[in-house]
Amino acid sequence: MKKLHQSGIVTLLAVSTMLLGCSSTLAGKNHPDCAYKPINVEKYGKQPFQNPPNLRAQNGRLDTAFTVQYTDPKTTQIAGCGVKLRTYDGKLVPPTLRIKQGDVVNLLLKNNLPKESPNEIQAQFDQENQNAYLDTVPASFNTTNMHFHGLHVSPAGNSDNVLLAIAPQSNFPYEVTLPKDHPIGTYWYHAHAHGSTSIQVGSGMAGAIVIEDDPSITPKALLAANANEKIFLLQSILYNQQGELNNITSLFPGPSNPNPKDCSAPGNKDTWPCSLRRITVNGQIVPVITMKRGEVQRWRLIDTAFRESIAFAVEGHDLHEIALDGNYLGRVDTWKAGTAIDLQPGYRSDVLVKASMTPGEYRIIDQPAPSAKSLRQADEPENLLAILKVTDEIDDMALPTSAEMAALAPFGDLDLSKQAVGVQEVAFKLGQDIPGKKNYFQVNYRAFNPDHVRQLPLGGIDMWSLTTVGDPAAVPNGIPPLPHVFHIHVNPFQWQRTGPDGKPQMVWKDTLLVQGPAVTNVYTQYRTYSGKFVMHCHILDHEDLGMMEVEEVVNTPIAHSH
């Protein structure tokens, strides 16, 4: 089945490479340090862990400016490869925005990327158009905007409006106001212009947002753990042998078993599995975290990767989960050592780690995953992400209790499944045409078009029924129902998972893996804000190629849709 799927998706990789405006012929010579070969971790990794820099709000405001620009390959390297990638301020790791409930973020986004020529824009369009049935012309790769992922804020005007297109050599002022009761937690920001999202986020255009704890209601043990917190911006930055990323087909799955023969095939060598690039943490390769015996730290895990299922685990250590997708659980869920935290693109998980009383080095890993649990539908090997070094010193700290954490649950014991009225349906479809040369990336059998809008009632409570579909049986070498990642803007939803005690529990999220053809039900309420926003697959090349839909919350009675 996987081979059939890949034949459908990768058929035109060779054609796309010929269309690429920045192919190796045009972009210059390959650089030896950018070659597709294993990265020497001993040489380029194992440096002390570094958090991203912080930008903090002052007096209720965070006033800042970001410049979208290429990195300078002379000064910016990944494992010795000088890279020219689209970034914020020319850096692979942008700052963490630290704000509080009720704050206003004033962000001037300056797009200093160069204007593309008509021929370059046509080549970019052809990359996407040759591979997918598009219903609208996507943005050029140098057009951008900003999404504040997971925030419950207005989607209109110059707030969290991803329907904007900020052209090269132009500026745009964002003003995002947080409600005074906004859930405290971990969020993130990233580029979101339709058609260029995967290229830009795949280059590193993503950073963390932290809505800070209120010391008056936060357990003392949690405040102590926050003192040495770690931001894990998990990145899959993809760059070619010239240190650039200009080909959306490079973001496609690649061969199931990346051996030299398969990876040398046209179009395959640039893909993530064949490139042999590593998952980075805040731009670092296998950084080293140092803790004292018994010390407790808060780790904010953010999967910004474009197509990585990360099974996050720390050898010999329990992971005490306290929040999902920015929302406090209202308890401590302890996943025993050896049990991984599931991270999919867009997911966040806040965990407390209490260092072992046995000094030594412990690996922080992405556990191996079978094809059935992989977004690439291929067996994934273990990845070493970082190292935890426990010293001889002792600082035996306490963990907060579930009773202490209960007050932090943003919605208390609310269960929307008991109040839902309307029903909404989402069927993500990845299919192919009869000749097997072009793919359908659709929501409910329609590719993204900004004029096709699903209306939702302000204040309404709906069940969303989520599934994925593939090709009908009569399609030769058809694509089966594959996993997709549901993400909806503005309002979080409730979903039932199995907790570490084996019992079902309702949790709040904004991003969720959907394993077709099974149906997953989630529940949400459209609170506070009217206006247009989007729902899409957070496998970002899927979104760019059409797997997105506009939603509009309206303050008028409407018929419930299916």
C-alpha positions as CSV (number, residue, x, y, z in Angstrom):
1,M,0.0,0.0,0.0
2,K,2.8,2.4,0.8
3,K,4.4,1.9,-2.5
4,L,1.2,2.6,-4.3
5,H,0.8,5.8,-2.3
6,Q,4.2,6.9,-3.1
7,S,3.9,6.2,-6.8
8,G,0.9,8.5,-6.8
9,I,2.6,11.3,-4.9
10,V,6.1,11.2,-6.3
11,T,5.4,10.5,-10.0
12,L,6.1,14.1,-11.0
13,L,9.1,14.8,-8.8
14,A,11.4,14.7,-11.7
15,V,9.2,17.1,-13.7
16,S,9.0,19.4,-10.7
17,T,12.7,19.4,-10.3
18,M,13.1,20.5,-13.9
19,L,10.6,23.3,-13.3
20,L,12.4,24.4,-10.1
21,G,13.7,28.0,-10.3
22,C,16.5,27.3,-8.0
23,S,17.7,23.9,-9.2
24,S,21.3,22.9,-8.8
25,T,22.0,24.1,-12.4
26,L,20.7,27.6,-11.5
27,A,21.6,28.0,-7.9
28,G,25.3,27.3,-8.0
29,K,27.6,24.5,-7.1
30,N,26.9,22.0,-4.3
31,H,28.9,22.6,-1.1
32,P,30.7,19.6,0.5
33,D,29.3,20.4,3.9
34,C,25.7,20.5,2.5
35,A,26.0,17.0,1.0
36,Y,23.3,14.4,1.7
37,K,25.3,12.4,4.2
38,P,25.1,11.6,7.9
39,I,25.8,14.6,10.2
40,N,28.7,14.2,12.5
41,V,27.1,14.6,15.9
42,E,30.4,14.6,17.8
43,K,31.7,17.4,15.6
44,Y,28.5,19.6,15.3
45,G,26.4,18.6,18.3
46,K,26.5,18.0,22.0
47,Q,26.9,21.7,23.0
48,P,25.1,23.1,26.1
49,F,21.4,23.5,25.6
50,Q,20.3,27.1,24.7
51,N,16.8,28.5,25.0
52,P,15.7,30.9,22.3
53,P,16.1,34.6,23.2
54,N,13.1,36.2,25.0
55,L,11.0,39.2,24.1
56,R,8.9,40.2,27.1
57,A,5.8,42.4,27.2
58,Q,6.2,45.6,29.3
59,N,3.2,47.3,30.9
60,G,0.7,45.2,29.0
61,R,2.3,45.6,25.6
62,L,4.8,43.7,23.5
63,D,6.0,46.1,20.8
64,T,8.4,44.5,18.4
65,A,9.3,44.1,14.7
66,F,10.3,41.0,12.7
67,T,12.1,41.1,9.4
68,V,11.5,38.3,7.0
69,Q,14.8,37.8,5.2
70,Y,17.3,35.2,4.0
71,T,20.0,33.9,6.3
72,D,23.6,34.8,5.3
73,P,25.3,31.5,4.4
74,K,28.6,33.1,5.4
75,T,27.5,33.5,9.1
76,T,24.6,31.0,9.5
77,Q,25.4,27.3,9.3
78,I,23.8,23.9,10.1
79,A,26.4,21.2,10.7
80,G,29.0,23.2,8.7
81,C,26.6,23.9,5.8
82,G,26.2,27.6,5.1
83,V,22.4,28.1,4.5
84,K,20.4,30.6,2.7
85,L,16.9,30.1,4.1
86,R,13.8,32.3,4.7
87,T,13.8,33.3,8.3
88,Y,12.8,35.9,10.9
89,D,15.6,38.4,11.3
90,G,18.0,36.2,9.5
91,K,18.2,33.7,12.3
92,L,17.3,30.0,12.4
93,V,15.7,30.4,15.9
94,P,13.4,33.4,16.4
95,P,12.7,34.8,19.9
96,T,10.1,33.5,22.3
97,L,7.3,36.0,22.8
98,R,6.5,36.1,26.6
99,I,3.2,37.7,27.3
100,K,0.4,37.7,30.0
101,Q,-3.3,37.5,29.9
102,G,-4.8,40.7,28.6
103,D,-1.6,41.8,26.9
104,V,-1.5,43.4,23.4
105,V,1.1,42.2,20.8
106,N,2.1,44.9,18.3
107,L,4.2,43.2,15.7
108,L,5.4,45.0,12.6
109,L,6.2,42.3,10.1
110,K,8.6,43.5,7.5
111,N,8.9,41.3,4.4
112,N,12.4,42.0,3.1
113,L,12.5,39.0,0.8
114,P,13.3,39.9,-2.8
115,K,10.5,40.3,-5.3
116,E,10.4,37.4,-7.7
117,S,10.4,37.7,-11.4
118,P,7.3,36.6,-13.4
119,N,9.3,33.5,-14.5
120,E,10.3,32.6,-10.9
121,I,6.7,32.9,-9.8
122,Q,5.5,30.8,-12.7
123,A,8.1,28.1,-11.8
124,Q,6.8,28.1,-8.2
125,F,3.2,27.8,-9.4
126,D,4.1,25.0,-11.7
127,Q,5.7,23.0,-8.9
128,E,2.4,23.0,-7.1
129,N,0.1,22.9,-10.1
130,Q,1.9,19.9,-11.6
131,N,1.3,17.9,-8.5
132,A,-2.1,18.9,-7.3
133,Y,-5.5,20.0,-8.6
134,L,-5.6,23.5,-7.3
135,D,-8.7,25.7,-7.0
136,T,-6.9,29.0,-6.5
137,V,-3.5,30.4,-7.4
138,P,-1.3,30.1,-4.3
139,A,1.0,32.8,-3.0
140,S,4.6,33.0,-4.2
141,F,7.3,31.5,-2.0
142,N,8.4,35.0,-0.8
143,T,4.9,36.1,0.2
144,T,4.2,35.6,3.9
145,N,1.9,36.4,6.8
146,M,1.8,35.4,10.5
147,H,-0.3,32.9,12.5
148,F,-0.5,32.9,16.3
149,H,-1.1,29.1,16.6
150,G,-3.5,28.1,19.3
151,L,-4.4,31.6,20.6
152,H,-8.0,32.4,21.2
153,V,-7.9,35.8,19.6
154,S,-9.7,37.7,16.8
155,P,-9.1,36.3,13.3
156,A,-10.1,39.5,11.7
157,G,-8.4,42.7,10.5
158,N,-4.8,42.9,11.6
159,S,-5.1,40.3,14.3
160,D,-4.6,36.6,13.7
161,N,-5.7,36.9,10.1
162,V,-4.1,34.2,7.9
163,L,-6.0,35.2,4.8
164,L,-3.7,38.2,4.4
165,A,-0.8,38.1,1.9
166,I,2.2,40.3,2.7
167,A,4.1,40.7,-0.5
168,P,7.9,40.9,-0.7
169,Q,9.2,44.4,0.0
170,S,6.2,45.4,2.1
171,N,5.3,45.8,5.8
172,F,2.3,44.9,7.8
173,P,1.4,45.9,11.5
174,Y,-0.2,43.2,13.5
175,E,-2.2,44.0,16.7
176,V,-3.2,40.9,18.7
177,T,-5.1,41.4,21.9
178,L,-5.3,38.5,24.4
179,P,-8.5,38.2,26.5
180,K,-8.0,38.8,30.2
181,D,-9.0,35.2,30.8
182,H,-7.0,33.6,28.0
183,P,-5.7,30.1,28.9
184,I,-2.2,30.3,30.2
185,G,0.4,28.1,28.5
186,T,2.6,27.3,25.5
187,Y,1.7,28.4,22.0
188,W,3.6,29.2,18.9
189,Y,3.8,31.5,15.8
190,H,4.6,30.7,12.2
191,A,4.2,31.7,8.6
192,H,0.9,30.8,7.1
193,A,0.5,32.3,3.6
194,H,-1.3,29.7,1.5
195,G,1.1,28.2,-1.0
196,S,4.3,29.2,0.8
197,T,3.6,27.9,4.3
198,S,5.5,24.6,4.0
199,I,8.5,26.2,2.3
200,Q,8.8,28.9,5.0
201,V,8.1,26.8,8.1
202,G,10.3,24.1,6.6
203,S,13.1,26.8,6.6
204,G,12.6,27.6,10.3
205,M,10.0,30.4,10.3
206,A,8.4,29.4,13.6
207,G,8.9,30.4,17.2
208,A,7.4,29.9,20.7
209,I,4.8,32.0,22.5
210,V,4.5,31.7,26.3
211,I,1.5,33.1,28.2
212,E,3.1,33.3,31.6
213,D,1.8,31.9,34.8
214,D,0.0,34.0,37.4
215,P,2.2,33.6,40.5
216,S,-0.8,34.2,42.8
217,I,-2.5,31.0,41.7
218,T,0.4,28.8,40.5
219,P,1.6,26.0,42.8
220,K,5.0,26.9,44.4
221,A,6.5,23.6,43.1
222,L,5.5,24.6,39.5
223,L,7.0,28.1,39.9
224,A,10.2,26.5,41.1
225,A,10.2,24.2,38.0
226,N,9.6,27.2,35.8
227,A,12.8,28.8,37.0
228,N,15.0,26.7,34.8
229,E,12.4,25.8,32.1
230,K,13.5,24.6,28.7
231,I,11.8,25.5,25.4
232,F,12.1,22.6,22.9
233,L,11.4,24.1,19.5
234,L,11.6,20.8,17.6
235,Q,12.5,21.6,14.0
236,S,12.9,19.7,10.7
237,I,14.8,22.3,8.7
238,L,15.2,21.0,5.2
239,Y,17.9,22.4,2.9
240,N,19.4,21.1,-0.3
241,Q,23.1,20.6,-1.3
242,Q,23.4,24.4,-1.9
243,G,21.9,25.1,1.6
244,E,18.6,26.3,0.2
245,L,14.9,25.3,0.2
246,N,13.0,26.3,-2.9
247,N,11.2,23.1,-4.0
248,I,7.9,22.1,-2.4
249,T,8.2,18.6,-3.7
250,S,11.2,18.1,-1.4
251,L,8.7,18.2,1.5
252,F,6.9,15.2,0.1
253,P,7.3,11.8,1.9
254,G,10.2,10.3,0.0
255,P,10.9,6.6,-0.3
256,S,9.8,4.2,2.4
257,N,13.2,2.7,2.8
258,P,15.8,5.4,2.0
259,N,18.6,3.3,0.5
260,P,21.2,4.8,-1.9
261,K,19.5,3.4,-4.9
262,D,16.1,4.8,-4.1
263,C,17.5,8.1,-2.9
264,S,19.5,8.6,-6.1
265,A,16.3,8.5,-8.2
266,P,15.2,11.9,-9.6
267,G,13.2,13.9,-7.0
268,N,13.9,11.6,-4.1
269,K,17.3,12.8,-3.1
270,D,16.0,16.2,-1.8
271,T,13.4,14.6,0.5
272,W,13.7,14.5,4.3
273,P,14.5,10.8,4.7
274,C,17.1,10.8,1.9
275,S,18.7,14.2,2.9
276,L,19.9,12.7,6.2
277,R,19.2,16.0,7.9
278,R,18.5,15.8,11.7
279,I,15.7,17.1,13.9
280,T,17.1,20.2,15.6
281,V,16.2,21.6,19.0
282,N,16.3,25.4,18.9
283,G,18.6,25.1,15.9
284,Q,21.0,22.8,17.9
285,I,22.0,19.3,17.0
286,V,21.8,17.0,20.1
287,P,22.2,19.7,22.8
288,V,23.1,18.7,26.3
289,I,20.9,19.6,29.3
290,T,22.5,19.6,32.7
291,M,20.5,19.0,35.8
292,K,21.2,18.2,39.5
293,R,20.0,15.0,41.0
294,G,16.4,15.4,42.0
295,E,16.0,18.8,40.2
296,V,12.6,19.4,38.5
297,Q,12.4,21.4,35.3
298,R,9.5,22.4,33.1
299,W,10.1,21.4,29.4
300,R,7.8,23.1,26.8
301,L,7.7,20.7,23.8
302,I,6.7,22.3,20.5
303,D,6.6,20.2,17.3
304,T,7.1,22.7,14.5
305,A,8.2,20.0,12.1
306,F,6.6,19.8,8.7
307,R,6.1,16.0,8.6
308,E,7.5,14.5,11.8
309,S,5.8,12.3,14.3
310,I,8.0,12.5,17.3
311,A,7.6,10.0,20.1
312,F,9.4,12.0,22.8
313,A,11.0,10.0,25.6
314,V,13.8,10.4,28.2
315,E,15.7,7.3,29.1
316,G,15.2,6.3,32.8
317,H,12.8,9.2,33.5
318,D,9.0,9.6,33.9
319,L,7.4,12.4,32.0
320,H,4.9,14.3,34.2
321,E,2.6,16.0,31.7
322,I,0.7,19.1,32.9
323,A,-0.6,20.7,29.7
324,L,-1.6,19.9,26.1
325,D,-1.6,22.4,23.2
326,G,-1.3,25.3,25.8
327,N,-4.2,24.2,28.0
328,Y,-3.5,23.0,31.6
329,L,-4.8,19.5,32.2
330,G,-5.8,20.4,35.8
331,R,-3.8,17.5,37.0
332,V,-0.4,15.7,36.6
333,D,-0.5,12.8,34.1
334,T,2.6,10.7,34.7
335,W,3.8,8.7,31.8
336,K,6.3,6.1,33.1
337,A,9.8,5.9,31.7
338,G,9.8,4.2,28.4
339,T,6.3,5.6,27.5
340,A,6.6,8.4,24.9
341,I,4.8,11.6,24.6
342,D,3.1,11.7,21.2
343,L,4.0,14.9,19.2
344,Q,2.6,15.6,15.8
345,P,3.1,18.7,13.7
346,G,1.6,21.6,15.6
347,Y,1.3,19.7,18.9
348,R,2.6,21.1,22.2
349,S,3.1,19.2,25.5
350,D,4.3,20.7,28.8
351,V,6.1,18.1,30.9
352,L,7.9,18.2,34.3
353,V,11.1,16.2,34.4
354,K,12.6,15.2,37.8
355,A,16.2,14.3,37.3
356,S,17.2,10.8,38.4
357,M,19.1,10.4,41.7
358,T,21.6,8.3,39.7
359,P,24.1,10.6,38.0
360,G,25.1,10.0,34.4
361,E,24.0,10.7,30.9
362,Y,20.5,9.8,29.6
363,R,19.4,10.0,26.0
364,I,16.4,12.1,25.0
365,I,15.0,10.3,22.0
366,D,12.4,10.2,19.3
367,Q,11.4,6.5,19.7
368,P,11.3,4.3,16.6
369,A,7.8,4.3,15.0
370,P,6.2,1.6,12.9
371,S,4.7,2.7,9.6
372,A,1.2,2.5,11.0
373,K,2.0,5.4,13.4
374,S,4.1,7.5,11.0
375,L,2.9,10.4,9.0
376,R,5.2,9.2,6.2
377,Q,3.7,5.7,6.4
378,A,7.1,4.2,6.7
379,D,9.0,2.7,9.5
380,E,10.9,5.4,11.3
381,P,14.2,4.7,13.1
382,E,15.1,6.0,16.5
383,N,16.4,9.6,16.5
384,L,18.7,11.1,19.2
385,L,17.3,14.5,20.0
386,A,19.3,15.6,23.0
387,I,21.2,14.4,26.1
388,L,20.3,14.9,29.8
389,K,23.4,15.0,31.9
390,V,22.7,14.5,35.7
391,T,25.5,15.7,37.9
392,D,26.5,14.6,41.4
393,E,25.0,17.6,43.0
394,I,21.6,17.2,44.7
395,D,18.6,19.6,44.6
396,D,15.7,17.3,45.6
397,M,12.7,19.3,44.4
398,A,9.0,18.5,44.8
399,L,6.5,17.9,42.0
400,P,3.2,19.7,42.2
401,T,0.3,17.4,43.0
402,S,-2.9,17.0,40.9
403,A,-4.8,18.6,43.6
404,E,-2.6,21.7,43.4
405,M,-2.9,21.8,39.6
406,A,-6.7,21.4,39.5
407,A,-7.3,25.2,39.8
408,L,-5.3,25.9,36.7
409,A,-7.6,24.0,34.3
410,P,-8.9,26.8,32.1
411,F,-12.4,25.4,31.6
412,G,-12.8,23.5,34.9
413,D,-14.7,20.3,34.4
414,L,-16.7,21.5,31.4
415,D,-17.7,18.6,29.1
416,L,-18.9,19.9,25.7
417,S,-19.8,16.4,24.5
418,K,-22.9,16.7,26.8
419,Q,-23.9,20.1,25.4
420,A,-23.2,19.7,21.7
421,V,-26.1,20.5,19.3
422,G,-24.8,20.8,15.7
423,V,-22.7,18.3,13.7
424,Q,-19.8,19.3,11.4
425,E,-18.0,16.8,9.2
426,V,-14.4,16.8,7.9
427,A,-13.1,14.3,5.4
428,F,-9.5,14.9,4.4
429,K,-8.9,13.4,1.0
430,L,-5.5,12.6,-0.6
431,G,-6.2,10.9,-3.9
432,Q,-4.9,10.7,-7.4
433,D,-6.3,10.9,-10.9
434,I,-6.7,7.9,-13.1
435,P,-3.3,8.2,-14.9
436,G,-1.6,8.5,-11.5
437,K,0.1,11.9,-12.4
438,K,-1.7,14.4,-10.3
439,N,-3.1,14.4,-6.7
440,Y,-6.2,15.7,-5.0
441,F,-5.6,17.5,-1.7
442,Q,-9.1,18.3,-0.4
443,V,-11.4,18.9,2.5
444,N,-14.8,17.4,2.0
445,Y,-13.9,16.7,-1.7
446,R,-13.0,20.4,-2.4
447,A,-9.6,22.0,-2.8
448,F,-9.1,25.3,-0.9
449,N,-10.9,28.3,-2.3
450,P,-11.2,31.4,-0.2
451,D,-14.7,31.9,-1.6
452,H,-16.0,28.6,-0.3
453,V,-16.9,29.2,3.3
454,R,-18.5,27.1,6.0
455,Q,-20.6,29.2,8.4
456,L,-20.7,28.5,12.1
457,P,-23.0,30.2,14.8
458,L,-21.4,32.4,17.4
459,G,-21.8,30.7,20.8
460,G,-22.8,27.4,19.1
461,I,-21.5,24.1,20.4
462,D,-20.8,21.4,17.7
463,M,-19.5,18.0,17.4
464,W,-16.9,17.7,14.6
465,S,-16.7,14.3,13.0
466,L,-13.2,13.8,11.5
467,T,-11.9,11.2,9.1
468,T,-9.7,10.7,6.1
469,V,-10.5,9.0,2.8
470,G,-8.5,7.7,-0.2
471,D,-9.3,6.6,-3.7
472,P,-12.2,4.5,-4.8
473,A,-11.3,0.8,-5.5
474,A,-11.5,1.4,-9.3
475,V,-8.6,3.9,-9.3
476,P,-5.5,2.0,-10.5
477,N,-2.8,2.0,-7.8
478,G,-5.1,4.1,-5.7
479,I,-4.0,5.8,-2.5
480,P,-5.5,4.4,0.8
481,P,-6.9,6.6,3.6
482,L,-3.8,8.1,5.1
483,P,-3.2,10.0,8.4
484,H,-3.8,13.8,8.4
485,V,-3.4,16.4,11.1
486,F,-6.6,18.4,11.9
487,H,-6.0,22.0,13.1
488,I,-8.6,24.7,13.5
489,H,-7.9,28.3,14.4
490,V,-9.3,30.5,17.2
491,N,-11.2,28.0,19.4
492,P,-9.8,24.8,21.0
493,F,-11.7,21.6,21.1
494,Q,-12.2,18.7,23.4
495,W,-11.1,15.2,22.6
496,Q,-11.2,11.9,24.5
497,R,-7.9,10.1,24.9
498,T,-6.6,7.2,27.1
499,G,-4.7,8.5,30.1
500,P,-1.7,6.9,31.7
501,D,-4.0,5.0,34.0
502,G,-5.6,3.4,31.0
503,K,-8.9,5.3,31.6
504,P,-10.6,7.6,29.1
505,Q,-10.2,11.4,29.8
506,M,-11.3,14.5,28.0
507,V,-8.5,16.9,27.1
508,W,-8.4,20.3,25.3
509,K,-6.4,20.6,22.1
510,D,-6.2,22.6,18.9
511,T,-4.3,20.1,16.7
512,L,-5.0,16.4,16.3
513,L,-3.8,13.4,14.3
514,V,-6.7,11.8,12.5
515,Q,-6.1,8.1,11.4
516,G,-8.4,7.2,8.6
517,P,-10.6,5.5,7.8
518,A,-11.7,5.5,11.4
519,V,-13.8,8.5,12.6
520,T,-12.7,10.7,15.4
521,N,-15.2,13.0,17.2
522,V,-14.2,16.3,18.9
523,Y,-16.3,19.0,20.4
524,T,-16.0,22.8,20.3
525,Q,-17.7,26.1,21.1
526,Y,-17.4,29.2,18.9
527,R,-16.7,31.7,21.7
528,T,-16.2,35.5,21.7
529,Y,-15.1,36.1,18.1
530,S,-16.9,36.3,14.8
531,G,-15.1,36.4,11.5
532,K,-13.3,34.2,9.0
533,F,-10.4,31.8,9.8
534,V,-9.3,28.4,8.5
535,M,-9.3,24.8,9.3
536,H,-6.6,22.6,7.6
537,C,-4.3,19.7,7.6
538,H,-1.1,20.6,9.5
539,I,1.0,18.5,7.2
540,L,1.9,21.9,5.7
541,D,2.5,20.8,2.1
542,H,-1.0,19.3,2.1
543,E,-2.4,22.6,3.2
544,D,-0.4,24.5,0.5
545,L,-1.7,22.1,-2.1
546,G,-5.4,22.5,-1.2
547,M,-6.2,20.7,2.1
548,M,-7.7,23.8,3.8
549,E,-11.1,25.4,4.3
550,V,-12.4,28.8,5.3
551,E,-14.7,28.9,8.3
552,E,-16.8,32.0,9.3
553,V,-18.4,32.5,12.7
554,V,-21.4,34.6,12.3
555,N,-23.6,36.3,14.9
556,T,-26.9,35.3,13.2
557,P,-28.9,32.1,13.3
558,I,-27.9,29.6,10.6
559,A,-28.9,26.1,9.7
560,H,-26.6,23.5,11.2
561,S,-24.5,21.9,8.4
562,H,-23.1,18.5,7.9
